[in-house]
Amino acid sequence: MKSGNRNFCFGKPRIFFSPAVFTIFLAMFCLLAESVAGSVGAAPRPERFSGRRILCLISYSLSHPESNEIVLRIRRELTRRLPGVDLNVIELDVLHTADQKEREKVFQRHLPALQAGQYDLIFALGDDALEQVLAHYASLPEMPPVIFDDVFFPPSDLQEKYPNVSGAVRTLEIDRTIATARRIHPEAKVAVLLVGSDRRGELFRRVLEERFRGKNDFPVQVVPISRNSIDALASIFAGLDRPIVILCPGLPFGFLGTQTLESFGDLLEEAAGTPFFTMKGNLFHHGGAGGHMPHRSRIAQTASAQMIEALARRKAVGMPLRTLENVPVYDLDALKRGRFDVQRLPAESFLLNRQEAFIAT
C-alpha cells in the first residue's frame, strides 16, 4: 500500500536526514556536552560586571591644572580597563565657593539620580567631596560603593559607620616641608603656618599646634586666616624678615570673594616678602613654591585601581584604607623669584615651572 507521505512506509515513520538537519543536531549535542562538562568538572566562569556609571565628585574645579590632570588620568585608565565607562564629573570648586549652601545646591542636582540607583560607584576627590557624599549617603537606597582619594580627615569611625566606603588618605608632612624650606631659605628665623578659620581649619590648627608644642629648635606660628585677614596681611608678618610661609591644606579660599587667588598670592608674597610654600598642587599656578605632597600621577593611579577593584567586587566592604606617599614637588620659577637655593633641594624632588606645573611631569 502506498502512502501519501514519502517519509512513511508500512505505517512506521522513516526519519529523513539532510545536511541542514544534521548540522542542527550536532550543534545541540555540542552545547549539551559543554553544559554538562561545565557543571561537573570545570570551574564556573567569572561573571562580568556590567555596571560602568561612576559619579565623580571633586572638591576643586577642572580649571585647576592638578585637578584636571588627575581626572584625565583616571578617565584614561578606567576607559582602558573598563571600555564604555561613564564618568560624570561634578565640580564643587571650593577654591572659589565659600558658601556650603552653594556647594550643596550643586550636589542636589545629581542626588535624584543617585537615589534612583543610576550610578554603580561614587568617587570623591578631596575632603569636601567626601563630606558631601557622606552627608547624603544614608538616603541612598542602593548604597553604592564609595571610593575616595586625597583626603586628610576621613571620619574616625569611617569603616564602622560606612563599611562600603574606602579610599586613600593623605598625611600632613609639614615637618619635611619646613625642613626643606629651611635648607633652601637658611636666613629665615620663623615659620608661619596659615590655616582656615572654619571647622576644618580648626582641625588643622589643633593638629599643628600639638605637633610643634615644646619644640624650640625653630619657632613655628599657627595663624588662622579669614575673610577679614586679607586687609590685615601686613600685620601678620609685621617685624618678620622673610619668614617661611606655608598655606596649609583646607584653607577655604572661597572667602576671597571677588579677590582672585592670583592676586591673593601676590598680596601674600608682598606682605611676607617671600613666596609661600604649600602642600596642594592646585596652588602652583597661584604663586606657590611647593612642598611635600602626593604626586598627581600617584593620586590618579591609586584612585583608578581602587575603583576598578570596587566595581569588580560590586562593593568596597573589606577594602583597606591606603596612605598616599608624599614626595617633594617644587616650582622652579617661584623658587627663583624667592631667591631660594635650588641646589639644596632634596635629590628626589620633582621640579616644575610655572608654565607647565603639573602637566609635564
C-alpha positions as CSV (number, residue, x, y, z in Angstrom):
1,M,0.0,0.0,0.0
2,K,1.3,3.4,-1.0
3,S,1.3,6.3,1.5
4,G,0.8,9.8,0.5
5,N,3.9,10.8,2.6
6,R,7.2,9.7,1.1
7,N,8.8,9.6,4.6
8,F,6.5,6.8,5.9
9,C,6.3,3.2,4.9
10,F,4.0,0.3,6.2
11,G,2.6,2.8,8.9
12,K,6.0,3.3,10.6
13,P,7.9,6.6,10.5
14,R,11.1,6.8,8.5
15,I,13.4,9.7,9.5
16,F,14.7,11.7,6.7
17,F,18.2,13.2,7.2
18,S,19.5,16.2,5.3
19,P,22.8,18.2,5.8
20,A,20.9,21.0,7.5
21,V,19.1,18.8,10.0
22,F,22.4,17.0,10.8
23,T,24.1,20.4,11.5
24,I,21.4,21.4,13.9
25,F,21.6,18.1,15.8
26,L,25.4,18.4,16.0
27,A,25.2,21.9,17.4
28,M,22.7,20.9,20.0
29,F,24.8,18.0,21.1
30,C,27.9,20.2,21.5
31,L,26.0,22.7,23.6
32,L,24.7,19.9,25.8
33,A,28.1,18.4,26.2
34,E,29.6,21.8,27.1
35,S,26.9,22.5,29.7
36,V,27.4,19.1,31.3
37,A,31.2,19.5,31.4
38,G,30.9,22.9,32.9
39,S,28.6,21.8,35.7
40,V,30.7,18.7,36.6
41,G,34.3,19.5,36.1
42,A,35.5,23.0,35.2
43,A,35.1,26.0,37.5
44,P,32.3,28.4,36.6
45,R,33.3,31.4,34.5
46,P,33.6,34.7,36.5
47,E,30.6,36.9,36.0
48,R,31.5,40.1,34.2
49,F,30.4,43.2,35.9
50,S,28.2,45.3,33.7
51,G,27.9,48.5,35.8
52,R,30.1,51.3,34.5
53,R,28.4,54.5,35.6
54,I,30.5,56.5,38.1
55,L,29.7,59.7,39.8
56,C,33.0,61.6,40.3
57,L,32.7,64.5,42.8
58,I,35.8,66.7,43.1
59,S,36.4,69.3,45.7
60,Y,38.0,71.7,43.2
61,S,37.5,72.6,39.6
62,L,38.7,71.2,36.3
63,S,40.0,74.7,35.6
64,H,42.8,74.0,38.0
65,P,45.7,72.1,36.3
66,E,46.3,69.5,39.0
67,S,42.6,68.5,39.4
68,N,42.1,68.4,35.6
69,E,45.2,66.2,35.1
70,I,44.1,63.8,37.9
71,V,40.7,63.4,36.4
72,L,42.1,63.0,32.9
73,R,44.5,60.2,34.1
74,I,41.7,58.5,35.9
75,R,39.4,58.7,32.9
76,R,42.1,57.3,30.6
77,E,42.9,54.4,32.9
78,L,39.3,53.5,33.5
79,T,38.5,53.6,29.8
80,R,41.5,51.4,29.1
81,R,40.4,48.8,31.7
82,L,36.6,49.2,31.5
83,P,35.5,50.0,28.0
84,G,32.4,52.1,27.9
85,V,32.8,53.5,31.4
86,D,30.7,56.7,32.0
87,L,32.5,59.1,34.4
88,N,30.2,62.0,35.3
89,V,32.3,64.8,37.0
90,I,30.8,67.3,39.4
91,E,33.0,70.2,40.5
92,L,32.4,71.8,43.9
93,D,35.1,74.4,43.3
94,V,35.9,75.1,46.9
95,L,38.7,77.5,45.9
96,H,36.1,79.9,44.8
97,T,32.9,78.9,46.6
98,A,33.0,79.6,50.3
99,D,29.3,79.1,50.9
100,Q,28.5,75.5,51.8
101,K,24.9,76.1,50.8
102,E,26.0,76.8,47.2
103,R,28.0,73.6,47.1
104,E,25.0,71.8,48.4
105,K,22.9,73.1,45.6
106,V,25.5,71.7,43.1
107,F,25.3,68.3,44.7
108,Q,21.5,68.3,45.0
109,R,21.1,68.5,41.2
110,H,22.6,65.0,41.0
111,L,21.0,63.5,44.1
112,P,17.8,62.2,42.5
113,A,19.9,60.1,40.0
114,L,21.9,58.7,43.0
115,Q,18.8,57.9,44.9
116,A,17.3,56.1,41.9
117,G,20.4,53.8,41.7
118,Q,21.6,55.1,38.4
119,Y,25.3,55.0,39.5
120,D,27.3,51.9,40.2
121,L,30.1,53.7,42.2
122,I,30.8,57.1,43.7
123,F,34.3,58.6,43.7
124,A,35.1,61.6,45.9
125,L,38.3,63.6,45.4
126,G,39.2,65.7,48.4
127,D,37.8,66.3,51.9
128,D,34.9,68.5,50.9
129,A,33.8,66.0,48.3
130,L,33.8,63.1,50.7
131,E,31.9,65.1,53.3
132,Q,29.3,66.0,50.8
133,V,28.8,62.3,49.8
134,L,28.7,61.0,53.4
135,A,26.1,63.7,54.3
136,H,23.6,62.1,52.0
137,Y,24.8,58.5,51.9
138,A,22.2,57.2,54.3
139,S,19.5,58.4,51.9
140,L,20.7,56.2,49.1
141,P,18.6,53.0,49.0
142,E,21.1,51.2,46.8
143,M,24.2,52.1,48.9
144,P,26.7,52.0,46.0
145,P,30.4,51.6,46.9
146,V,32.3,54.8,47.5
147,I,36.0,55.3,46.8
148,F,37.8,58.5,47.9
149,D,41.3,59.9,47.4
150,D,43.4,62.9,48.5
151,V,41.6,63.1,51.9
152,F,43.2,64.4,55.1
153,F,40.5,63.9,57.6
154,P,38.1,61.0,57.0
155,P,35.7,60.3,59.9
156,S,37.4,58.4,62.7
157,D,34.6,55.8,62.6
158,L,34.5,55.7,58.8
159,Q,34.7,52.0,58.2
160,E,32.5,51.1,61.2
161,K,29.7,53.6,60.2
162,Y,30.3,53.3,56.4
163,P,31.6,49.8,55.7
164,N,31.0,50.3,51.9
165,V,33.4,53.2,51.8
166,S,37.2,53.0,51.3
167,G,40.0,55.0,49.7
168,A,43.3,56.7,50.2
169,V,44.3,59.1,52.9
170,R,46.9,61.9,52.9
171,T,49.3,62.6,55.7
172,L,50.4,66.1,56.6
173,E,54.2,66.1,56.3
174,I,54.5,69.7,57.4
175,D,57.8,68.9,59.2
176,R,59.5,67.8,56.0
177,T,58.2,70.9,54.2
178,I,59.6,73.2,56.9
179,A,62.9,71.3,56.9
180,T,63.3,71.7,53.2
181,A,62.3,75.3,53.3
182,R,64.9,75.9,56.0
183,R,67.6,74.3,53.8
184,I,66.8,76.5,50.7
185,H,65.9,79.6,52.8
186,P,68.5,79.4,55.7
187,E,68.1,83.1,56.7
188,A,64.5,82.5,57.8
189,K,64.1,82.7,61.6
190,V,60.4,81.6,61.9
191,A,57.7,79.6,60.0
192,V,54.2,81.0,59.7
193,L,51.5,78.4,59.0
194,L,48.3,79.8,57.7
195,V,45.2,77.7,58.4
196,G,41.5,78.3,57.8
197,S,39.1,79.7,60.4
198,D,36.3,77.2,59.7
199,R,35.8,73.8,61.2
200,R,38.4,72.0,59.1
201,G,40.8,74.9,59.7
202,E,40.3,74.3,63.4
203,L,41.2,70.7,63.0
204,F,44.4,71.6,61.2
205,R,45.2,74.2,63.9
206,R,44.9,71.7,66.7
207,V,47.0,69.1,64.9
208,L,49.7,71.6,64.1
209,E,49.9,73.2,67.5
210,E,50.1,69.8,69.1
211,R,52.8,68.8,66.7
212,F,55.1,71.8,67.4
213,R,54.3,72.3,71.1
214,G,57.5,72.2,73.1
215,K,59.8,72.2,70.0
216,N,62.2,75.1,70.5
217,D,64.7,74.4,67.8
218,F,62.8,76.6,65.3
219,P,59.8,78.8,66.1
220,V,56.5,78.0,64.4
221,Q,53.4,80.2,64.4
222,V,50.0,78.8,63.5
223,V,47.8,81.7,62.3
224,P,44.1,81.3,61.4
225,I,43.1,83.4,58.4
226,S,39.6,84.6,57.5
227,R,37.9,87.0,55.1
228,N,39.0,89.9,57.2
229,S,42.6,88.8,57.2
230,I,43.1,89.9,53.6
231,D,43.4,93.5,54.6
232,A,45.4,92.5,57.6
233,L,48.1,90.5,55.9
234,A,50.8,93.1,56.6
235,S,50.1,93.0,60.4
236,I,50.5,89.2,60.4
237,F,54.1,89.5,59.1
238,A,55.0,92.8,60.8
239,G,58.5,92.5,62.2
240,L,59.3,89.2,60.4
241,D,62.1,89.2,57.9
242,R,61.3,86.9,55.0
243,P,59.8,84.1,57.1
244,I,58.8,80.7,55.9
245,V,55.2,81.0,54.9
246,I,53.1,77.9,54.4
247,L,49.4,77.8,53.2
248,C,48.1,74.7,54.9
249,P,45.6,72.4,53.1
250,G,41.9,73.1,53.9
251,L,42.3,76.8,53.8
252,P,38.9,78.0,52.5
253,F,40.0,80.1,49.6
254,G,36.3,80.8,48.8
255,F,36.4,83.5,51.4
256,L,38.4,85.7,49.0
257,G,35.1,86.6,47.3
258,T,35.9,88.8,44.3
259,Q,39.6,88.5,45.1
260,T,41.4,86.1,42.8
261,L,43.8,83.5,44.0
262,E,46.5,85.1,41.8
263,S,46.0,88.5,43.4
264,F,45.9,87.0,46.9
265,G,49.1,85.1,46.2
266,D,50.7,88.4,45.1
267,L,49.4,90.2,48.2
268,L,50.6,87.5,50.5
269,E,54.1,87.5,48.8
270,E,54.3,91.2,49.1
271,A,53.3,91.2,52.8
272,A,55.7,88.4,53.7
273,G,58.5,89.4,51.4
274,T,58.8,85.8,50.1
275,P,56.8,83.3,48.1
276,F,54.6,80.9,50.1
277,F,55.0,77.1,50.4
278,T,52.1,74.8,50.0
279,M,51.1,71.1,50.0
280,K,48.4,71.5,47.4
281,G,49.3,71.2,43.7
282,N,46.4,73.5,42.7
283,L,48.2,76.4,44.2
284,F,51.3,76.2,41.9
285,H,49.5,78.4,39.4
286,H,48.8,80.9,42.1
287,G,52.3,81.6,43.3
288,G,53.0,78.6,45.5
289,A,56.7,77.5,45.7
290,G,55.9,73.8,46.6
291,G,56.2,71.4,49.4
292,H,55.8,67.7,50.2
293,M,52.6,66.2,48.7
294,P,51.5,63.2,46.7
295,H,52.3,63.5,43.0
296,R,49.2,63.8,41.0
297,S,50.1,60.7,38.9
298,R,50.1,58.6,42.2
299,I,46.7,60.0,43.2
300,A,45.2,59.0,39.8
301,Q,46.9,55.6,39.9
302,T,45.7,54.8,43.4
303,A,42.1,56.0,42.7
304,S,41.8,54.1,39.4
305,A,43.0,50.8,41.0
306,Q,40.6,51.1,43.9
307,M,37.6,52.0,41.7
308,I,38.3,49.1,39.4
309,E,38.5,46.7,42.4
310,A,35.3,48.0,43.9
311,L,33.5,47.7,40.6
312,A,34.7,44.1,40.1
313,R,33.6,43.2,43.7
314,R,30.5,45.3,43.5
315,K,31.3,46.7,46.9
316,A,34.1,48.4,48.9
317,V,33.4,46.4,52.0
318,G,36.7,44.9,53.3
319,M,38.9,47.1,51.1
320,P,41.6,48.5,53.4
321,L,42.4,52.2,53.6
322,R,45.6,53.3,51.8
323,T,48.1,56.0,52.6
324,L,49.3,58.3,49.8
325,E,53.0,58.7,49.6
326,N,54.3,62.3,49.8
327,V,57.2,63.5,47.6
328,P,58.9,66.9,47.3
329,V,57.4,68.9,44.5
330,Y,58.6,72.5,43.8
331,D,58.0,75.2,41.3
332,L,61.3,76.4,39.8
333,D,60.0,79.9,38.8
334,A,58.7,80.6,42.4
335,L,61.9,79.3,43.9
336,K,64.0,81.6,41.7
337,R,61.7,84.5,42.4
338,G,62.2,84.0,46.2
339,R,66.0,83.7,45.7
340,F,65.9,80.3,47.3
341,D,68.9,77.9,46.9
342,V,67.6,75.4,44.4
343,Q,70.7,73.3,44.7
344,R,69.9,72.4,48.2
345,L,66.5,70.8,47.4
346,P,66.2,67.0,48.1
347,A,67.7,65.0,45.3
348,E,64.4,63.2,44.7
349,S,62.4,66.5,44.1
350,F,60.1,67.0,41.2
351,L,60.9,70.4,39.7
352,L,58.2,72.2,37.9
353,N,58.0,75.6,36.3
354,R,55.0,77.9,36.5
355,Q,54.0,77.5,32.9
356,E,53.9,73.7,32.9
357,A,53.3,72.9,36.5
358,F,51.6,69.5,36.9
359,I,51.3,68.9,33.2
360,A,54.8,68.0,32.0
361,T,55.8,65.7,34.9
